[in-house]
Amino acid sequence: MERPSAGAADRTKRLAGTVLALGTVSLITDVSSEMVSAILPLYLVAGLGLGPAVYGLIDGLYTGATALLRLAGGYLADRARRRKTVAAAGYGLSAFMKFGLLAAGGSVPWLSAVIVADRAGKGLRTAPRDALITLATPDGQLGRAFGVHRAMDTTGAFAGPLVALAVLAASGQAYDAVFVVSGCVAMIGVLTLVLFVRDHRGPRPPSNTVSLVAAAGLLRRRPVRALLAGAVLLGLSTIGDGFVYLLLQRRESLATGWFPLLAVGTSLAYLILAVPLGNLADRVGRAPVVLGGYAALGAVYLLLDSGLAGPLVVIFILLLYGVYYAATDGVLMALAGPLLPAELRTTGLALVQTGQALAYLASSVLFGLAWQWWGATGAIRAVTVLAVLTLSGSALLLLRFARES
């Protein structure tokens, strides 16, 4: 049997080290972020009495308002060839903003500002982190690498709501205690990144290959345009976890204390399925797996609009929601990675993420307004129709792109 070369063995070793180190950072950080995310919808809607439209605006800001910063951070990371440094700045900003939630109190403008700053940190860190994974991984193993990373990430997402429940129970339902503990955990994640993650510097690219003109030139590549258009269409059908869980809670009349466990159920399904679906994407193609994930999201919307109820229905909805995340989150980045030149890998990934984030901002705001005007039933029916249309359009783009590739 032919033995792998020393270079291949070294590359495999770097793959394992990079993925596991970044996975550990994401695990710790997601414990922190999901502690807040699990209680934030309830805190804003039940605690502060915000309506669906205002919550939709804040939820959209939570993911979409810093979209352009993703591009700036991605380009800066490529230009300086310091992806780890840019990622560390993003992780640090998000950690600091957990304490900012304390200072914001019940002020909606200040809460919005803190949430935007927190997501600015996520915008800065996501593309450099994913670029580090793609640059250290053979193209044929990207689905597996992102599956491993997302599984570790989701372990933190699974633990975060449980930690939040424990802190709430110990503190007499004090939301401030959750924010403080979340900030401390996030700081540990930043320290882990600084100490254990190695940057991927690589040889200096030829002059003018990393420039604003070269970055804009990515849009002249037909495969990149097709992938970006498909990602934006799919993003338009995404309404956000908070809305899904609020709809479930109201429909099933769940007690407030059970609310964070909805996120736990989704994270458990995501954790179990991330690696198998990543491996499947490497074998059968990443575009079909991504589209299958969004089909699962459409099924979630259909079940939310159905008359079916009961614990088994809730479990099935959370399982499908986990399938959606496991089939789309890392797999879309694995699909994009090989299309992009190494010297502009971070910028290209940030471009795709930005398109989705802007689409999410629009869909979240519109869904909140639809809920305000038409009620929950009318809003979920509208987004179900939209999901069918966007999935059809994306399928035409992504499957054609996959065949040409």
C-alpha positions as CSV (number, residue, x, y, z in Angstrom):
1,M,0.0,0.0,0.0
2,E,1.4,3.4,-0.9
3,R,2.4,5.5,2.1
4,P,1.4,9.2,2.2
5,S,4.2,11.6,1.6
6,A,5.8,13.6,4.4
7,G,4.1,16.8,3.0
8,A,0.7,15.1,3.0
9,A,1.2,13.8,6.5
10,D,2.3,17.3,7.7
11,R,-0.8,18.8,6.0
12,T,-3.1,16.3,7.8
13,K,-1.5,17.1,11.1
14,R,-2.0,20.8,10.6
15,L,-5.6,20.1,9.6
16,A,-6.3,18.3,12.8
17,G,-4.6,21.0,14.9
18,T,-6.3,23.9,13.2
19,V,-9.8,22.4,13.2
20,L,-9.6,21.2,16.8
21,A,-8.1,24.4,18.2
22,L,-10.7,26.6,16.4
23,G,-13.4,24.1,17.4
24,T,-12.4,24.5,21.0
25,V,-12.5,28.3,20.8
26,S,-16.0,28.1,19.1
27,L,-17.2,25.6,21.8
28,I,-16.3,28.0,24.6
29,T,-17.6,31.1,22.8
30,D,-20.9,29.4,21.9
31,V,-21.5,28.5,25.6
32,S,-21.2,32.3,26.2
33,S,-23.3,33.5,23.2
34,E,-26.0,30.9,23.5
35,M,-26.5,31.7,27.2
36,V,-27.6,35.1,26.0
37,S,-29.3,34.0,22.8
38,A,-31.4,31.4,24.7
39,I,-33.0,34.0,27.0
40,L,-32.8,37.2,24.8
41,P,-36.2,36.7,23.0
42,L,-37.9,36.1,26.3
43,Y,-36.1,39.0,28.0
44,L,-37.1,41.4,25.2
45,V,-40.7,40.2,24.6
46,A,-41.8,39.0,28.1
47,G,-39.4,40.9,30.3
48,L,-39.4,44.3,28.5
49,G,-42.7,44.0,26.8
50,L,-41.5,44.6,23.2
51,G,-43.9,43.8,20.3
52,P,-43.1,41.4,17.5
53,A,-42.1,44.3,15.1
54,V,-39.6,45.8,17.5
55,Y,-38.2,42.4,18.3
56,G,-37.9,41.6,14.6
57,L,-35.9,44.8,14.1
58,I,-33.5,43.9,17.0
59,D,-33.3,40.3,15.8
60,G,-32.4,41.5,12.3
61,L,-29.8,43.8,13.7
62,Y,-28.4,40.9,15.7
63,T,-27.3,39.1,12.6
64,G,-27.6,41.5,9.6
65,A,-26.7,45.1,10.5
66,T,-23.0,44.4,10.6
67,A,-22.9,42.7,7.3
68,L,-20.6,45.2,5.6
69,L,-18.2,44.9,8.4
70,R,-17.7,41.3,7.5
71,L,-16.4,42.4,4.1
72,A,-14.1,45.0,5.7
73,G,-12.8,42.4,8.2
74,G,-12.3,39.8,5.5
75,Y,-10.4,42.1,3.2
76,L,-8.2,43.4,6.1
77,A,-7.4,39.8,7.1
78,D,-6.3,38.9,3.6
79,R,-4.4,42.2,3.0
80,A,-2.4,41.9,6.3
81,R,-2.3,38.1,6.1
82,R,-3.2,38.1,9.8
83,R,-6.5,36.2,10.0
84,K,-5.9,35.1,13.6
85,T,-5.5,38.7,14.7
86,V,-8.7,39.9,13.0
87,A,-10.6,36.9,14.4
88,A,-9.2,37.6,17.9
89,A,-10.4,41.2,17.7
90,G,-13.9,40.0,16.8
91,Y,-14.0,37.5,19.6
92,G,-12.8,40.1,22.1
93,L,-15.4,42.7,21.0
94,S,-18.2,40.2,21.4
95,A,-17.0,39.2,24.8
96,F,-16.8,42.8,26.0
97,M,-20.3,43.5,24.8
98,K,-21.8,40.8,27.1
99,F,-21.0,43.1,29.9
100,G,-22.5,46.0,27.8
101,L,-25.9,44.3,28.2
102,L,-25.7,45.2,31.9
103,A,-25.2,48.9,31.2
104,A,-28.0,49.0,28.6
105,G,-30.6,48.0,31.1
106,G,-34.1,48.3,29.6
107,S,-33.3,51.0,27.0
108,V,-34.2,49.7,23.5
109,P,-31.7,52.1,21.7
110,W,-28.8,51.1,24.0
111,L,-29.8,47.4,23.8
112,S,-29.8,47.7,20.0
113,A,-26.4,49.4,20.0
114,V,-24.9,46.7,22.3
115,I,-26.4,43.9,20.1
116,V,-25.0,45.5,17.0
117,A,-21.5,45.8,18.5
118,D,-21.7,42.2,19.7
119,R,-22.6,41.1,16.2
120,A,-19.9,43.3,14.8
121,G,-17.5,41.1,16.7
122,K,-19.1,38.0,15.1
123,G,-18.9,39.7,11.7
124,L,-15.2,40.3,12.1
125,R,-14.3,36.8,13.3
126,T,-16.4,34.5,11.2
127,A,-14.8,34.8,7.8
128,P,-11.1,34.7,9.1
129,R,-11.9,31.7,11.2
130,D,-13.5,29.8,8.3
131,A,-10.7,30.9,6.0
132,L,-8.2,29.4,8.4
133,I,-10.1,26.1,8.2
134,T,-10.2,26.1,4.4
135,L,-6.5,27.1,4.0
136,A,-5.4,24.2,6.2
137,T,-7.7,21.6,4.7
138,P,-7.5,19.6,1.4
139,D,-10.5,20.5,-0.8
140,G,-11.9,16.9,-0.7
141,Q,-12.1,17.0,3.2
142,L,-13.7,20.4,3.7
143,G,-17.1,19.0,4.4
144,R,-15.7,16.8,7.1
145,A,-13.5,19.6,8.5
146,F,-16.4,22.0,8.8
147,G,-18.6,19.2,10.2
148,V,-16.1,18.6,13.0
149,H,-15.7,22.3,13.7
150,R,-19.5,22.9,13.7
151,A,-20.0,19.8,15.9
152,M,-17.6,21.3,18.5
153,D,-19.3,24.7,18.1
154,T,-22.7,23.2,18.6
155,T,-21.5,21.4,21.8
156,G,-21.2,24.9,23.2
157,A,-24.5,25.9,21.8
158,F,-26.0,22.8,23.5
159,A,-24.4,23.6,26.8
160,G,-25.1,27.4,26.8
161,P,-28.9,27.3,27.5
162,L,-28.4,24.7,30.2
163,V,-25.8,27.0,31.9
164,A,-28.2,29.9,31.5
165,L,-30.9,27.9,33.2
166,A,-28.6,27.0,36.1
167,V,-27.5,30.6,36.5
168,L,-31.1,31.8,36.4
169,A,-32.1,29.2,39.0
170,A,-29.2,30.1,41.3
171,S,-29.7,33.9,41.0
172,G,-33.4,34.0,41.5
173,Q,-34.2,34.6,37.8
174,A,-31.8,37.5,37.4
175,Y,-31.0,38.1,33.8
176,D,-28.0,40.3,34.8
177,A,-26.3,37.3,36.3
178,V,-26.5,35.5,33.0
179,F,-24.9,38.4,31.2
180,V,-21.9,38.5,33.7
181,V,-21.2,34.8,33.5
182,S,-21.5,34.9,29.7
183,G,-18.9,37.6,29.5
184,C,-16.5,35.7,31.7
185,V,-16.8,32.5,29.6
186,A,-16.3,34.5,26.4
187,M,-13.0,35.9,27.8
188,I,-11.8,32.3,28.3
189,G,-12.5,31.7,24.6
190,V,-10.5,34.7,23.6
191,L,-7.5,33.5,25.7
192,T,-7.8,30.0,24.1
193,L,-7.6,31.5,20.6
194,V,-4.6,33.6,21.5
195,L,-2.7,30.8,23.1
196,F,-3.5,27.7,21.0
197,V,-4.5,28.7,17.4
198,R,-1.8,29.1,14.8
199,D,-2.2,31.6,12.0
200,H,-1.9,30.6,8.4
201,R,0.5,33.2,6.8
202,G,1.7,31.3,3.7
203,P,3.9,32.9,1.1
204,R,3.4,36.5,0.3
205,P,1.1,36.7,-2.8
206,P,2.2,38.6,-5.9
207,S,1.6,42.3,-5.9
208,N,-1.9,43.6,-6.7
209,T,-3.4,40.1,-6.1
210,V,-4.9,41.4,-2.8
211,S,-6.4,44.8,-3.6
212,L,-9.8,46.3,-3.7
213,V,-9.9,45.9,-7.5
214,A,-9.0,42.2,-7.1
215,A,-11.6,41.7,-4.4
216,A,-14.3,43.4,-6.6
217,G,-13.1,41.1,-9.4
218,L,-14.5,38.1,-7.5
219,L,-17.9,39.1,-8.6
220,R,-16.8,38.8,-12.2
221,R,-16.4,35.1,-11.7
222,R,-19.6,33.3,-12.8
223,P,-19.4,30.5,-10.1
224,V,-19.0,33.1,-7.3
225,R,-22.0,35.1,-8.6
226,A,-24.2,32.0,-8.8
227,L,-23.2,30.9,-5.3
228,L,-23.8,34.4,-3.9
229,A,-27.2,34.7,-5.6
230,G,-28.3,31.3,-4.3
231,A,-27.1,32.1,-0.8
232,V,-29.0,35.4,-0.8
233,L,-32.2,33.8,-2.0
234,L,-31.9,31.1,0.7
235,G,-31.2,33.8,3.4
236,L,-34.5,35.5,2.5
237,S,-36.4,32.5,3.8
238,T,-34.7,32.5,7.2
239,I,-36.6,34.1,10.1
240,G,-34.3,33.4,13.0
241,D,-34.3,31.1,16.0
242,G,-36.1,33.5,18.3
243,F,-39.2,33.7,16.2
244,V,-39.3,29.9,15.7
245,Y,-39.1,29.3,19.5
246,L,-41.6,32.0,20.3
247,L,-44.1,30.5,17.9
248,L,-43.5,27.1,19.5
249,Q,-43.9,28.4,23.0
250,R,-47.1,30.3,22.3
251,R,-48.6,27.4,20.3
252,E,-47.8,24.8,23.0
253,S,-48.3,27.2,25.9
254,L,-44.9,26.2,27.3
255,A,-43.9,27.6,30.7
256,T,-41.2,30.3,30.7
257,G,-38.6,28.0,32.3
258,W,-38.8,25.6,29.4
259,F,-38.1,28.2,26.8
260,P,-34.2,27.9,26.7
261,L,-34.6,24.1,26.3
262,L,-36.0,24.6,22.8
263,A,-32.5,25.8,21.7
264,V,-31.0,22.8,23.5
265,G,-33.1,20.4,21.4
266,T,-32.0,22.0,18.2
267,S,-28.4,22.1,19.2
268,L,-28.5,18.4,20.2
269,A,-29.8,17.4,16.7
270,Y,-27.2,19.7,15.1
271,L,-24.4,18.2,17.2
272,I,-25.3,14.6,16.3
273,L,-25.7,15.4,12.5
274,A,-23.0,17.9,11.7
275,V,-20.2,15.4,11.0
276,P,-22.3,12.8,9.2
277,L,-23.8,15.5,6.9
278,G,-20.4,17.0,6.4
279,N,-19.1,13.6,5.3
280,L,-22.2,13.1,3.1
281,A,-21.5,16.5,1.4
282,D,-18.0,15.4,0.5
283,R,-19.3,12.2,-1.1
284,V,-22.5,13.2,-2.9
285,G,-22.0,17.0,-3.4
286,R,-22.3,20.0,-1.2
287,A,-25.0,21.8,-3.1
288,P,-27.6,19.0,-2.7
289,V,-27.0,18.8,1.0
290,V,-27.4,22.6,1.4
291,L,-30.7,22.5,-0.5
292,G,-31.8,19.6,1.6
293,G,-31.2,21.6,4.7
294,Y,-33.3,24.4,3.5
295,A,-36.0,21.9,2.6
296,A,-36.0,20.8,6.2
297,L,-36.4,24.5,7.2
298,G,-39.5,24.7,4.9
299,A,-40.9,21.6,6.7
300,V,-40.4,23.4,10.0
301,Y,-42.5,26.3,8.8
302,L,-45.2,23.9,7.5
303,L,-45.4,22.1,10.9
304,L,-45.6,25.5,12.7
305,D,-48.6,26.4,10.5
306,S,-50.3,23.0,10.9
307,G,-52.8,22.1,13.5
308,L,-50.6,19.4,14.9
309,A,-49.5,19.8,18.5
310,G,-48.0,17.8,21.4
311,P,-44.6,16.9,22.6
312,L,-43.8,14.6,19.7
313,V,-44.5,17.4,17.2
314,V,-42.2,19.8,19.2
315,I,-39.4,17.2,19.2
316,F,-39.8,16.6,15.4
317,I,-39.7,20.3,14.7
318,L,-36.5,20.7,16.7
319,L,-35.0,17.7,15.0
320,L,-35.8,19.2,11.5
321,Y,-34.4,22.5,12.7
322,G,-31.2,20.8,13.7
323,V,-31.0,19.1,10.3
324,Y,-31.3,22.5,8.7
325,Y,-28.3,23.9,10.6
326,A,-26.2,20.8,10.2
327,A,-26.8,20.7,6.4
328,T,-26.2,24.4,5.7
329,D,-24.0,26.2,8.2
330,G,-20.5,24.7,7.5
331,V,-21.4,23.0,4.3
332,L,-22.1,26.3,2.5
333,M,-18.6,27.5,3.5
334,A,-17.1,24.2,2.3
335,L,-18.9,24.7,-1.0
336,A,-17.6,28.3,-1.3
337,G,-14.0,27.6,-0.3
338,P,-12.6,25.9,-3.4
339,L,-14.1,28.6,-5.6
340,L,-11.9,31.3,-4.1
341,P,-8.2,32.0,-4.6
342,A,-6.2,31.5,-1.4
343,E,-5.0,35.1,-1.2
344,L,-8.7,36.3,-1.2
345,R,-10.2,33.4,0.6
346,T,-11.3,35.4,3.6
347,T,-12.8,38.2,1.5
348,G,-14.7,35.7,-0.7
349,L,-16.2,33.9,2.3
350,A,-17.1,37.2,3.9
351,L,-18.9,38.2,0.6
352,V,-21.1,35.1,0.8
353,Q,-21.8,35.6,4.5
354,T,-22.6,39.3,4.0
355,G,-25.1,38.5,1.3
356,Q,-26.9,36.0,3.6
357,A,-26.7,38.4,6.6
358,L,-28.3,41.3,4.6
359,A,-31.0,38.9,3.4
360,Y,-31.6,37.7,7.0
361,L,-31.9,41.4,8.1
362,A,-34.6,42.0,5.6
363,S,-36.5,38.7,6.3
364,S,-36.4,39.2,10.1
365,V,-37.7,42.8,9.9
366,L,-40.4,41.8,7.4
367,F,-41.5,38.8,9.5
368,G,-41.8,40.9,12.6
369,L,-44.0,43.4,10.7
370,A,-46.1,40.6,9.2
371,W,-46.6,39.2,12.7
372,Q,-47.7,42.6,13.9
373,W,-50.1,43.2,11.1
374,W,-51.4,39.7,10.2
375,G,-50.8,37.8,13.4
376,A,-48.5,34.7,13.9
377,T,-50.6,32.5,11.5
378,G,-50.5,35.0,8.6
379,A,-46.8,35.6,9.1
380,I,-45.8,32.0,9.1
381,R,-47.9,31.2,6.0
382,A,-46.2,34.1,4.2
383,V,-42.7,32.9,5.0
384,T,-43.6,29.4,4.0
385,V,-44.6,30.5,0.5
386,L,-41.4,32.6,0.4
387,A,-39.3,29.6,1.4
388,V,-40.8,27.5,-1.4
389,L,-40.0,30.2,-4.0
390,T,-36.5,30.9,-2.8
391,L,-35.6,27.2,-2.5
392,S,-36.8,26.6,-6.1
393,G,-34.7,29.6,-7.4
394,S,-31.6,28.6,-5.4
395,A,-31.9,25.0,-6.6
396,L,-31.7,26.1,-10.2
397,L,-28.6,28.2,-9.5
398,L,-26.7,25.9,-7.2
399,L,-27.4,22.6,-8.9
400,R,-26.4,24.1,-12.3
401,F,-23.3,25.5,-10.7
402,A,-22.5,22.1,-9.2
403,R,-22.9,20.3,-12.6
404,E,-20.6,22.9,-14.3
405,S,-18.0,22.5,-11.5
